[in-house]
Amino acid sequence: METDPWDGPLVTLGSAADAIAFLRVHRLSEEAAAGVAATLDLPMTLTMRGCVVYATKAGTPPRSA
């Protein structure tokens, strides 16, 4: 198994409308998203972290990079 981690400033919320749209994608209701967006110090850059995991079946050579 190999992992390819990533970490970066990938999303900038420049306005309350941007923040509401971002929060709606993450399943907040319109009302809840608007309430949270009103409390944010905008513009705001969000850092996203994660990784891609590559796994192979036992006995299979790993993929080349």
Gaussian input, Z-matrix of N, CA and C with variables (Angstrom, degrees):
# hf/3-21g

backbone

0 1
 N
 C     1     B1
 C     2     B2     1     A1
 N     3     B3     2     A2     1     D1
 C     4     B4     3     A3     2     D2
 C     5     B5     4     A4     3     D3
 N     6     B6     5     A5     4     D4
 C     7     B7     6     A6     5     D5
 C     8     B8     7     A7     6     D6
 N     9     B9     8     A8     7     D7
 C    10    B10     9     A9     8     D8
 C    11    B11    10    A10     9     D9
 N    12    B12    11    A11    10    D10
 C    13    B13    12    A12    11    D11
 C    14    B14    13    A13    12    D12
 N    15    B15    14    A14    13    D13
 C    16    B16    15    A15    14    D14
 C    17    B17    16    A16    15    D15
 N    18    B18    17    A17    16    D16
 C    19    B19    18    A18    17    D17
 C    20    B20    19    A19    18    D18
 N    21    B21    20    A20    19    D19
 C    22    B22    21    A21    20    D20
 C    23    B23    22    A22    21    D21
 N    24    B24    23    A23    22    D22
 C    25    B25    24    A24    23    D23
 C    26    B26    25    A25    24    D24
 N    27    B27    26    A26    25    D25
 C    28    B28    27    A27    26    D26
 C    29    B29    28    A28    27    D27
 N    30    B30    29    A29    28    D28
 C    31    B31    30    A30    29    D29
 C    32    B32    31    A31    30    D30
 N    33    B33    32    A32    31    D31
 C    34    B34    33    A33    32    D32
 C    35    B35    34    A34    33    D33
 N    36    B36    35    A35    34    D34
 C    37    B37    36    A36    35    D35
 C    38    B38    37    A37    36    D36
 N    39    B39    38    A38    37    D37
 C    40    B40    39    A39    38    D38
 C    41    B41    40    A40    39    D39
 N    42    B42    41    A41    40    D40
 C    43    B43    42    A42    41    D41
 C    44    B44    43    A43    42    D42
 N    45    B45    44    A44    43    D43
 C    46    B46    45    A45    44    D44
 C    47    B47    46    A46    45    D45
 N    48    B48    47    A47    46    D46
 C    49    B49    48    A48    47    D47
 C    50    B50    49    A49    48    D48
 N    51    B51    50    A50    49    D49
 C    52    B52    51    A51    50    D50
 C    53    B53    52    A52    51    D51
 N    54    B54    53    A53    52    D52
 C    55    B55    54    A54    53    D53
 C    56    B56    55    A55    54    D54
 N    57    B57    56    A56    55    D55
 C    58    B58    57    A57    56    D56
 C    59    B59    58    A58    57    D57
 N    60    B60    59    A59    58    D58
 C    61    B61    60    A60    59    D59
 C    62    B62    61    A61    60    D60
 N    63    B63    62    A62    61    D61
 C    64    B64    63    A63    62    D62
 C    65    B65    64    A64    63    D63
 N    66    B66    65    A65    64    D64
 C    67    B67    66    A66    65    D65
 C    68    B68    67    A67    66    D66
 N    69    B69    68    A68    67    D67
 C    70    B70    69    A69    68    D68
 C    71    B71    70    A70    69    D69
 N    72    B72    71    A71    70    D70
 C    73    B73    72    A72    71    D71
 C    74    B74    73    A73    72    D72
 N    75    B75    74    A74    73    D73
 C    76    B76    75    A75    74    D74
 C    77    B77    76    A76    75    D75
 N    78    B78    77    A77    76    D76
 C    79    B79    78    A78    77    D77
 C    80    B80    79    A79    78    D78
 N    81    B81    80    A80    79    D79
 C    82    B82    81    A81    80    D80
 C    83    B83    82    A82    81    D81
 N    84    B84    83    A83    82    D82
 C    85    B85    84    A84    83    D83
 C    86    B86    85    A85    84    D84
 N    87    B87    86    A86    85    D85
 C    88    B88    87    A87    86    D86
 C    89    B89    88    A88    87    D87
 N    90    B90    89    A89    88    D88
 C    91    B91    90    A90    89    D89
 C    92    B92    91    A91    90    D90
 N    93    B93    92    A92    91    D91
 C    94    B94    93    A93    92    D92
 C    95    B95    94    A94    93    D93
 N    96    B96    95    A95    94    D94
 C    97    B97    96    A96    95    D95
 C    98    B98    97    A97    96    D96
 N    99    B99    98    A98    97    D97
 C   100   B100    99    A99    98    D98
 C   101   B101   100   A100    99    D99
 N   102   B102   101   A101   100   D100
 C   103   B103   102   A102   101   D101
 C   104   B104   103   A103   102   D102
 N   105   B105   104   A104   103   D103
 C   106   B106   105   A105   104   D104
 C   107   B107   106   A106   105   D105
 N   108   B108   107   A107   106   D106
 C   109   B109   108   A108   107   D107
 C   110   B110   109   A109   108   D108
 N   111   B111   110   A110   109   D109
 C   112   B112   111   A111   110   D110
 C   113   B113   112   A112   111   D111
 N   114   B114   113   A113   112   D112
 C   115   B115   114   A114   113   D113
 C   116   B116   115   A115   114   D114
 N   117   B117   116   A116   115   D115
 C   118   B118   117   A117   116   D116
 C   119   B119   118   A118   117   D117
 N   120   B120   119   A119   118   D118
 C   121   B121   120   A120   119   D119
 C   122   B122   121   A121   120   D120
 N   123   B123   122   A122   121   D121
 C   124   B124   123   A123   122   D122
 C   125   B125   124   A124   123   D123
 N   126   B126   125   A125   124   D124
 C   127   B127   126   A126   125   D125
 C   128   B128   127   A127   126   D126
 N   129   B129   128   A128   127   D127
 C   130   B130   129   A129   128   D128
 C   131   B131   130   A130   129   D129
 N   132   B132   131   A131   130   D130
 C   133   B133   132   A132   131   D131
 C   134   B134   133   A133   132   D132
 N   135   B135   134   A134   133   D133
 C   136   B136   135   A135   134   D134
 C   137   B137   136   A136   135   D135
 N   138   B138   137   A137   136   D136
 C   139   B139   138   A138   137   D137
 C   140   B140   139   A139   138   D138
 N   141   B141   140   A140   139   D139
 C   142   B142   141   A141   140   D140
 C   143   B143   142   A142   141   D141
 N   144   B144   143   A143   142   D142
 C   145   B145   144   A144   143   D143
 C   146   B146   145   A145   144   D144
 N   147   B147   146   A146   145   D145
 C   148   B148   147   A147   146   D146
 C   149   B149   148   A148   147   D147
 N   150   B150   149   A149   148   D148
 C   151   B151   150   A150   149   D149
 C   152   B152   151   A151   150   D150
 N   153   B153   152   A152   151   D151
 C   154   B154   153   A153   152   D152
 C   155   B155   154   A154   153   D153
 N   156   B156   155   A155   154   D154
 C   157   B157   156   A156   155   D155
 C   158   B158   157   A157   156   D156
 N   159   B159   158   A158   157   D157
 C   160   B160   159   A159   158   D158
 C   161   B161   160   A160   159   D159
 N   162   B162   161   A161   160   D160
 C   163   B163   162   A162   161   D161
 C   164   B164   163   A163   162   D162
 N   165   B165   164   A164   163   D163
 C   166   B166   165   A165   164   D164
 C   167   B167   166   A166   165   D165
 N   168   B168   167   A167   166   D166
 C   169   B169   168   A168   167   D167
 C   170   B170   169   A169   168   D168
 N   171   B171   170   A170   169   D169
 C   172   B172   171   A171   170   D170
 C   173   B173   172   A172   171   D171
 N   174   B174   173   A173   172   D172
 C   175   B175   174   A174   173   D173
 C   176   B176   175   A175   174   D174
 N   177   B177   176   A176   175   D175
 C   178   B178   177   A177   176   D176
 C   179   B179   178   A178   177   D177
 N   180   B180   179   A179   178   D178
 C   181   B181   180   A180   179   D179
 C   182   B182   181   A181   180   D180
 N   183   B183   182   A182   181   D181
 C   184   B184   183   A183   182   D182
 C   185   B185   184   A184   183   D183
 N   186   B186   185   A185   184   D184
 C   187   B187   186   A186   185   D185
 C   188   B188   187   A187   186   D186
 N   189   B189   188   A188   187   D187
 C   190   B190   189   A189   188   D188
 C   191   B191   190   A190   189   D189
 N   192   B192   191   A191   190   D190
 C   193   B193   192   A192   191   D191
 C   194   B194   193   A193   192   D192

   B1=1.4384
   B2=1.5295
   B3=1.3097
   B4=1.4590
   B5=1.5189
   B6=1.3119
   B7=1.4631
   B8=1.5157
   B9=1.3174
   B10=1.4581
   B11=1.5288
   B12=1.3604
   B13=1.4670
   B14=1.5240
   B15=1.3090
   B16=1.4548
   B17=1.5176
   B18=1.3067
   B19=1.4524
   B20=1.5195
   B21=1.2979
   B22=1.4459
   B23=1.5116
   B24=1.3194
   B25=1.4659
   B26=1.5304
   B27=1.3184
   B28=1.4635
   B29=1.5230
   B30=1.3311
   B31=1.4636
   B32=1.5244
   B33=1.3221
   B34=1.4603
   B35=1.5208
   B36=1.3202
   B37=1.4674
   B38=1.5215
   B39=1.3193
   B40=1.4559
   B41=1.5168
   B42=1.3282
   B43=1.4678
   B44=1.5213
   B45=1.3296
   B46=1.4616
   B47=1.5294
   B48=1.3271
   B49=1.4702
   B50=1.5317
   B51=1.3469
   B52=1.4642
   B53=1.5205
   B54=1.3277
   B55=1.4631
   B56=1.5330
   B57=1.3183
   B58=1.4641
   B59=1.5233
   B60=1.3183
   B61=1.4715
   B62=1.5275
   B63=1.3293
   B64=1.4605
   B65=1.5243
   B66=1.3148
   B67=1.4729
   B68=1.5208
   B69=1.3146
   B70=1.4712
   B71=1.5279
   B72=1.3347
   B73=1.4722
   B74=1.5277
   B75=1.3379
   B76=1.4564
   B77=1.5372
   B78=1.3086
   B79=1.4695
   B80=1.5232
   B81=1.3127
   B82=1.4543
   B83=1.5218
   B84=1.3087
   B85=1.4661
   B86=1.5243
   B87=1.3104
   B88=1.4733
   B89=1.5257
   B90=1.3233
   B91=1.4681
   B92=1.5271
   B93=1.3349
   B94=1.4647
   B95=1.5274
   B96=1.3285
   B97=1.4551
   B98=1.5265
   B99=1.3196
   B100=1.4707
   B101=1.5263
   B102=1.3271
   B103=1.4610
   B104=1.5218
   B105=1.3264
   B106=1.4659
   B107=1.5257
   B108=1.3278
   B109=1.4629
   B110=1.5290
   B111=1.3159
   B112=1.4663
   B113=1.5266
   B114=1.3255
   B115=1.4673
   B116=1.5283
   B117=1.3208
   B118=1.4688
   B119=1.5188
   B120=1.3128
   B121=1.4622
   B122=1.5283
   B123=1.3144
   B124=1.4664
   B125=1.5221
   B126=1.3211
   B127=1.4532
   B128=1.5285
   B129=1.3397
   B130=1.4554
   B131=1.5278
   B132=1.3289
   B133=1.4614
   B134=1.5237
   B135=1.3175
   B136=1.4594
   B137=1.5233
   B138=1.3058
   B139=1.4568
   B140=1.5175
   B141=1.3112
   B142=1.4594
   B143=1.5212
   B144=1.3246
   B145=1.4649
   B146=1.5093
   B147=1.3182
   B148=1.4471
   B149=1.5132
   B150=1.3126
   B151=1.4568
   B152=1.5213
   B153=1.3017
   B154=1.4561
   B155=1.5228
   B156=1.3255
   B157=1.4619
   B158=1.5164
   B159=1.3278
   B160=1.4569
   B161=1.5249
   B162=1.3106
   B163=1.4572
   B164=1.5201
   B165=1.3144
   B166=1.4629
   B167=1.5163
   B168=1.2899
   B169=1.4541
   B170=1.5304
   B171=1.3137
   B172=1.4614
   B173=1.5207
   B174=1.3204
   B175=1.4610
   B176=1.5148
   B177=1.3298
   B178=1.4593
   B179=1.5200
   B180=1.3401
   B181=1.4574
   B182=1.5359
   B183=1.3526
   B184=1.4714
   B185=1.5176
   B186=1.3451
   B187=1.4626
   B188=1.5141
   B189=1.2961
   B190=1.4659
   B191=1.5130
   B192=1.3201
   B193=1.4738
   B194=1.5013
   A1=107.48
   A2=116.03
   A3=123.24
   A4=108.54
   A5=116.69
   A6=120.49
   A7=109.24
   A8=114.77
   A9=122.17
   A10=106.69
   A11=117.27
   A12=118.90
   A13=112.43
   A14=115.95
   A15=121.38
   A16=108.99
   A17=115.78
   A18=122.90
   A19=106.14
   A20=117.83
   A21=117.82
   A22=113.90
   A23=116.61
   A24=121.94
   A25=109.15
   A26=117.11
   A27=120.85
   A28=115.02
   A29=117.87
   A30=119.92
   A31=108.96
   A32=116.18
   A33=120.51
   A34=108.75
   A35=115.19
   A36=121.40
   A37=106.17
   A38=116.18
   A39=120.81
   A40=114.79
   A41=116.17
   A42=119.59
   A43=108.97
   A44=115.38
   A45=119.99
   A46=110.39
   A47=117.16
   A48=120.22
   A49=110.76
   A50=117.25
   A51=120.73
   A52=110.63
   A53=115.96
   A54=120.66
   A55=110.78
   A56=117.19
   A57=120.92
   A58=110.11
   A59=116.86
   A60=120.13
   A61=110.75
   A62=117.40
   A63=121.29
   A64=110.63
   A65=116.92
   A66=121.13
   A67=112.06
   A68=117.71
   A69=121.09
   A70=110.59
   A71=117.04
   A72=120.50
   A73=109.84
   A74=115.96
   A75=120.64
   A76=111.60
   A77=115.45
   A78=125.25
   A79=116.63
   A80=117.80
   A81=118.11
   A82=108.43
   A83=115.81
   A84=119.58
   A85=108.66
   A86=116.28
   A87=120.92
   A88=110.31
   A89=116.50
   A90=121.25
   A91=111.22
   A92=117.15
   A93=120.57
   A94=110.72
   A95=117.38
   A96=121.65
   A97=110.46
   A98=117.40
   A99=121.07
   A100=110.58
   A101=116.64
   A102=120.32
   A103=112.22
   A104=116.79
   A105=120.91
   A106=110.15
   A107=117.57
   A108=121.36
   A109=111.48
   A110=116.74
   A111=120.75
   A112=112.11
   A113=117.93
   A114=121.20
   A115=113.20
   A116=117.89
   A117=121.08
   A118=112.31
   A119=115.62
   A120=122.54
   A121=106.64
   A122=116.21
   A123=122.08
   A124=110.52
   A125=119.39
   A126=127.91
   A127=111.18
   A128=115.12
   A129=122.40
   A130=108.45
   A131=116.11
   A132=120.70
   A133=108.18
   A134=115.63
   A135=121.26
   A136=109.68
   A137=115.66
   A138=121.43
   A139=107.72
   A140=116.04
   A141=121.64
   A142=107.73
   A143=115.49
   A144=120.98
   A145=109.38
   A146=115.02
   A147=119.96
   A148=110.20
   A149=115.39
   A150=119.44
   A151=109.00
   A152=114.00
   A153=121.81
   A154=104.99
   A155=116.91
   A156=121.47
   A157=108.30
   A158=115.55
   A159=122.23
   A160=107.00
   A161=117.07
   A162=121.25
   A163=108.65
   A164=115.60
   A165=120.66
   A166=108.99
   A167=115.38
   A168=122.41
   A169=108.23
   A170=117.75
   A171=122.12
   A172=109.32
   A173=115.85
   A174=121.04
   A175=114.01
   A176=117.84
   A177=122.01
   A178=108.47
   A179=118.76
   A180=119.19
   A181=111.13
   A182=117.37
   A183=119.26
   A184=111.18
   A185=115.13
   A186=119.93
   A187=109.58
   A188=116.61
   A189=119.63
   A190=109.63
   A191=115.44
   A192=120.78
   A193=111.01
   D1=138.59
   D2=175.63
   D3=-125.34
   D4=149.79
   D5=174.08
   D6=-123.85
   D7=149.06
   D8=177.74
   D9=-126.54
   D10=89.09
   D11=-177.13
   D12=-73.05
   D13=152.37
   D14=174.85
   D15=-139.04
   D16=151.55
   D17=-176.74
   D18=-159.05
   D19=120.76
   D20=-179.46
   D21=-169.22
   D22=159.38
   D23=175.37
   D24=-75.97
   D25=89.73
   D26=-169.33
   D27=-100.42
   D28=-18.14
   D29=-176.42
   D30=-133.01
   D31=129.34
   D32=173.30
   D33=-115.03
   D34=123.97
   D35=176.10
   D36=-95.47
   D37=105.82
   D38=-174.76
   D39=-90.68
   D40=-17.51
   D41=-176.57
   D42=-149.33
   D43=168.78
   D44=176.65
   D45=-60.55
   D46=-36.79
   D47=178.81
   D48=-63.28
   D49=-39.67
   D50=176.61
   D51=-63.20
   D52=-44.79
   D53=-179.45
   D54=-63.01
   D55=-43.29
   D56=179.06
   D57=-61.24
   D58=-45.30
   D59=179.67
   D60=-61.48
   D61=-43.33
   D62=178.72
   D63=-61.67
   D64=-46.18
   D65=-179.22
   D66=-67.31
   D67=-34.25
   D68=177.82
   D69=-64.58
   D70=-38.74
   D71=177.05
   D72=-61.35
   D73=-30.55
   D74=-179.66
   D75=-93.27
   D76=24.29
   D77=168.45
   D78=73.97
   D79=20.86
   D80=170.82
   D81=-81.96
   D82=148.36
   D83=176.35
   D84=-68.33
   D85=163.45
   D86=178.27
   D87=-56.27
   D88=-43.94
   D89=-177.94
   D90=-66.81
   D91=-45.51
   D92=179.90
   D93=-65.00
   D94=-42.16
   D95=179.78
   D96=-62.37
   D97=-43.26
   D98=178.99
   D99=-64.45
   D100=-39.08
   D101=178.40
   D102=-63.44
   D103=-44.56
   D104=178.63
   D105=-67.27
   D106=-44.99
   D107=-178.39
   D108=-57.73
   D109=-34.50
   D110=-179.68
   D111=-66.64
   D112=-19.36
   D113=-178.06
   D114=-95.49
   D115=-7.45
   D116=-174.31
   D117=-82.84
   D118=146.86
   D119=174.21
   D120=-91.35
   D121=96.89
   D122=-174.50
   D123=-100.51
   D124=151.59
   D125=1.36
   D126=-72.09
   D127=153.77
   D128=-176.99
   D129=-136.71
   D130=130.92
   D131=176.24
   D132=-101.52
   D133=128.45
   D134=-179.80
   D135=-100.22
   D136=132.46
   D137=174.53
   D138=-92.74
   D139=128.30
   D140=179.07
   D141=-108.74
   D142=138.58
   D143=178.99
   D144=-127.67
   D145=148.02
   D146=176.98
   D147=-179.98
   D148=-166.82
   D149=176.21
   D150=-157.83
   D151=157.59
   D152=171.34
   D153=-106.08
   D154=131.55
   D155=-179.79
   D156=-109.61
   D157=128.76
   D158=176.54
   D159=-110.38
   D160=124.70
   D161=178.53
   D162=-128.37
   D163=146.85
   D164=177.60
   D165=-124.59
   D166=156.41
   D167=176.77
   D168=-66.46
   D169=144.36
   D170=-179.96
   D171=-51.45
   D172=132.29
   D173=179.30
   D174=88.96
   D175=-7.32
   D176=178.25
   D177=-92.79
   D178=130.23
   D179=179.56
   D180=-62.78
   D181=145.89
   D182=178.00
   D183=-63.10
   D184=155.20
   D185=178.64
   D186=-69.34
   D187=149.67
   D188=177.80
   D189=-84.67
   D190=147.54
   D191=-176.89
   D192=-81.38

